[in-house]
């Protein structure tokens, strides 16, 4: 299964040569991983010569760094519109912004972290930082205090969010729909909204479970095991 071309943003042929190379690299790195992706295939997808790829980016490693920077910039842009600028004012604008800024980069970011690239640590840390910023606004709207700190919640949220693109082939196979099509993205968005808008467990059960985790666990000494 291959991911289809992006369905939002400017037409591929309208992009500059440098932008086409970056878009092609994002696709190849995401689908094949950094080690298997080649300059030759990236150039073919971008409609340029391998020499032009090296002219603009120097090396495959530098090209990956440019892709990392671009993917993170898209996350920051979306975060700025949601948190800094007060969000979107209608559902169509919000959905379109999500598709154009977030969805195309999910598979790339997941693959970059799985491949444990040289910038994987900074990528993950930046994603956690962005998520922490969004939780500041969410925490102000809570009626109950958070049980754990914002950093822990943001870290786990990022890890769980990356799980869908990381395993998208398996998820797509079971659901019989490619998650990286417009309809697949819509189905995932609706499912996640339903999951997050309805409690899986009651507040009472959550309180009971927290009490259990708060109690010190008995850990037998080596001689007792």
C-alpha angles and dihedrals in degrees: 000000000000127000114248122238117276115282097201134058129034120340112270093239090055093060123097117258091256092051092047090052091050092048091049091048092051089054097046095043090049096047101037106019126243096281096052098040113094134204089232094057092043089052091049092052091047092048094238137106122269087242091061090052089055091044092057100036108016098217141012089255091055089048090054090050089053090051091049091051092048095048091050091047089057090053091049092049092053092045091050091053093048101040110019100035096039100255133268125313104216137035096242093054092047094049093047092048090051092051095047099041107028117021098058091056100046097086092044094051092046092051093046090055094045090051087051093225122194089264097042092107094052091044093054094042092051091050090052090049091052091048091049089056091053090050091058089069093041092051091055089060096049119109092204130048119258114259096213131030124274095250093059093048093047093049093052092044091055092047092050094044091054090052093077097055091038091058098027094127091058093043091047091049094052094044093042092229133097106246091209096063123088092257093045091050090049093051092049092047092050092047093050091048090052092048095049096042096054124057115239092202131024123256088245094055091045090054091050092050092048090054090054093051091046092061115091111256117235108242112188118223118251090259092056096051 
